[in-house]
Amino acid sequence: MSETITKGAEAPSGDNTPKSSPEKKQKPERVASLWSDALRDLRRNPIFIIGAALVSFLILLAIVPGWFTDGSPFDNNACDLADSLKRPSAEHWFGFDVQGCDIYTRTIWGARNSIIVGVLTTSMVTLVGALLGLLAGWKGGIIDSILSRFTEIFFSIPLLLGGMLIMSMLGKGNAWTVSVVMTVLGWPQIFRIMRASVLANKNNDYVMAARALGAGAGRITFRHILPNAIAPVIVVSAISLGVYIGAEAALSYLGIGVQPPEISWGLMISDASVRFLDAPHVLLFPSAVLSVTVLAFIMLGDAVRDALDPKLR
């Protein structure tokens, strides 16, 4: 007790100014931006994680299908009519189709054409539509008027109906021709979105500041306008990818898309539809894989839309 009183009674000697504690190093503040915030939200979104995992698996399936079929490619000559319409078993998980071909092998190898059409069409549609929309929105005037009227010609043609008409005139098709045809019909949607986004961003303060500092038109366009206007385009493109895969399946189902001896899920569904009552497994498995693929890309697109749209925060 006395020891405590003595310590408390001791007067500090010398300067009464309290010693300042060493300053703690402050952590650098995180620079907030649309893309960093969106990336952080996507990492926490279970829908994005599931969709990204499914899409990654499907892309791997399209690139190296041999990894999932013991390295054996699909061969029409390997089909045996004696196995026609046999049901799934432990050795052949999906059973056999009308021609006696293993449905599992056909489904795995059919992913390549379907995924190629979706990815290639989306890439070309995004590139063409975004560049033309950027040009029209930034330049304005006569260039905007000409491109907008030209776009309305293609925008008035439904994707599937126009694809049926063009592919029927071309005759035999493959994944590349289907992609080109759908690009010709699909770019106006991206053009309109990009043009509207550029018009909404080109009069913002940061653009005015860049002009005041002497930045050229090219630097302003690609350094300031494009990164801030591209977000809606990415969202629509991600969702449309699944739509293009479904459109390819529809064209192949009608016999005017990918043609034999190539394989696609649409062709498999077309061949299986006439025997659905006798052997439902022939139609079930390629249809299920197609549905999961389209759903995965739509989930991915919805998650990206939620992350990039500030109004939904």
N, C-alpha and C positions, 0 to 999 in steps of 0.2 A: 504494500500500500504506500509506504513512504517512498519507495523507489519510483512509483508512478507519479507522486506529487513532485518529487525532485526533478524528474524529467520534464514534467509539464511546466515547472517554474523556471527552467533554464531559459535565459534570454538569448536570442541569436546574436552572435558577435559579428561585428563589421557591418557590411551593407545589408539593409533590411529588404532590398529588392529580391523577390523570389527568383530563383534560377529558372530560366526558360527551358522547357523540355525540348530536346532535339526535334526538329520538324520531321514529320513522317512524309515519306515520299508518296505523293498522290498518284493514283493510277490514272493513266490517260483516259479521258472520257470517250465512250464509244460513239463513233460518228453514225448517227441514224440516217438511214436511206431506205427507199422503197425496197430495193433488192435485198439488203441485209435483213430488214424486218420480215420480208417474205420468206427468206431462207430459214430464219429462226422459227417462223410459224409452221413451215412445212416439216421441219424436223420433229415437231410435236404433234403433227396431225396423223392419226392412225390410218385414215383413209388414204393419204398420200403414201405412207409407208407400204401399205398392202398393195396399192396400185403400182407403185414403183417396183416392188418385188416381182409382181406378176409380169409387168412389162419387160423387166430385165430378163426374166426366165424365157419369155416368148421370143425376145430378140436373140438370145443365145440359142434357142431352138431353131430359129431360122438360119443362123450363121453356121452352126455345126450340128445338123440333125443326126449325123452319124454317131455322135456321142450317146444318143438315146436309143439307137437301134443296133447296137453292137457293131457299128461301123459298116453295116450293110446298106447300100443305097436301094431305093425302090426300083424294081425291075418288073415290067409288065410280063416278061417271058417267064418269070418265076411263079406266076399265078397258076393255080391248078383248079380246073372246074370240079374236080372231085371234092374240093373243100368248100364249094359254093354255099353261102349262107349259113355256114357252121357258126354256132353261138360261142360267146366268149368262154375261155377256159384258162387254166393256170398257165399254159404255154402261150396262148394267144389271147391277150387280155381283152381285146376289142372284137374278137371273132373275125369272120371273113365276109367279103362282099359278094355280089352276084357272080363276079368273074373268078372267085376263089382267091382273091388277093387279101393279104393281111391288112385289116383296117387300121391297126395301130401304126404300122409302118407308113401307110399312106397318109394318115393324119399328121404324123411327125414331119414327113417330107413335104406335105401340102402347106405347112406353115410358111415355108420360104416364099412362095409366090404371093400369098396373102399379105404377109408382113412387108415384103418388098413394095407391093402396090401402095399400102398405107403410108409407109415412111417416104417413099419416093414422091408420091403425089403431094403429101403434106409439105415436103421440102420445096418442091417446085412452085406450088401454089403460094406458099409464104414468101418465097423470094420474089416472084413476079408481082404479086399483089402488093407487097410491102414497098418495093422500090417505086412502082407506079403511083401508089397512094402517097408516098413521101414526096415525089415530084409534083403531083397535082396539088397537094395541100400546101407545099412550101412556095411554089411559083405562083399559083392562082391564075387569074386572068384567062386568056384564051387557051392556055395549056390545060388548065383545070376543066374548062368547058368541054374541050375536045375529048379528053380522057373520060370524063364523066358520062358523056353521051355514048361513047364507044363501049363503056362498061355496061350501060343499060341494055345494050343489045344482047350480051351474053348473060346478064343477070336475069333476063326474062325467060331463059331456057332452063327448065328443071334439070337437075343433075342426072337423075336416073333416066328420065325420058330422053334427054339429049345424048346421054351415053349409049343408050340402046340404038338410037338412030345412026350415030356416027359409027359405032362398032359394026352394025349390020351392013353399012356401006363398005367398010374396010375389009370385011370378010374375016379370015382367021386372025385371032389376036393372041397376045401373050402379055406378061406382066408389064412390059415396057410400053406397049401400045395403049393398054388400059390406063396406065399412069398418065400418059400424055393427054389422052382424051379427057380424063377427069380434071387435069390441070387446066385445060382450055376452058372448061365449064365452071371450075371452082374458084379461080383467082378473083373474080369481081367481089366476092364477099370480103376477102382480106383487103382488097383495094378500098372499099368503102370504110371499113373500120380504121385502117391506117390513115386515110385522108381526114376523117373526122378527128382522130387523135392528134394529128399534126396541126390542124386548124385550132384545136383547143389549147395547144402548147406554144405555138409560134409567137404569140404576143405576150408571153409571161415575162416577168421581171428579169429572169436570168438570161433570156435571149436579148432583151434590150441592153443589159449590162455588157454582154459579149459584143454587141454591135458598137457600143460606146467605146470599148477597149480596142476596136479596130479589127476584130476577128472577121475573116472572110466568110462567104456564103457556105463554102464546103465545110469549113471547120464548125460553123454553127449548126449546120444540118446534121453532120454525122457525130459531132461531139456532144451536142446539147439537145437537139430536137429528137433524134432517133432513139437514144437510150430512154428518154422519158415518154415517148409515144409508142414504143414497141410492146409494152405490157399487154394491152388488150389483144394484140395480134397473137402473142404467144398463147394466151388463154384459149382463143377460138381455134387456133391450129391444133392444140393438144386435144381438144374435144373432137375436132373434125377428123382426126386420124382414125378413130374408131369408126366414124361414119364412112370413110373411104374404104376401109376393109369390108364393111357390110355391103357397100355398093359393088365392090369387085365380086363378092360372093353372089350378089343378085344377078349381075351380068353373066357370070359363069354358069349360074343355075339356068339361065335362059338360053345358054348355048352360044353366046356372042362375046364372051370374055376370054379367059384363059382356055386354050384348046388342048385336047389330048395330043401327044402323050404327056404333056405337062400335067401337074397335079395341083389342085387347089381345093379348099374346103367347099367352095361353091359347086365345083364339079362333082365332088363326092356326095353332096346333098342332092344334087340333081339326079345322079345315078340311083341313089337310095330311096328317093321319094316314091317311086312306083312299086317298091316292094316293102313299104313300111308295115303293112298289116301282117305280112308273112314273117318278116325279120326286122323288128323295130330297132335292134341294136345297130343295124347298118346306117340308119339315119341319126340315131341318138348321139353317138360319140362325136362325129364331126360337127354336128349342130351345137353340142355342148361346148366344145372347144372354141368354136366361132363366137358363141355368146359370151364366154368368159373373156375372150380377147377384147371384144368390143367394150364390155363392161370395164375391164381394167384400164383401157385408155380413157374412157369417159370419167372414171373415178379420178384418174391422174389429172385430167383437165379441170374437173370441178375443184379439186384441192388447190391447184395452181390459181384458179380464178379467185377462190376465197382468200388466198394469201396476197394476191396482187391488187385486189380491189380495196382501196382505202375505205370505201363506204361500208364494207362488211366488217371492219375492225371494231 
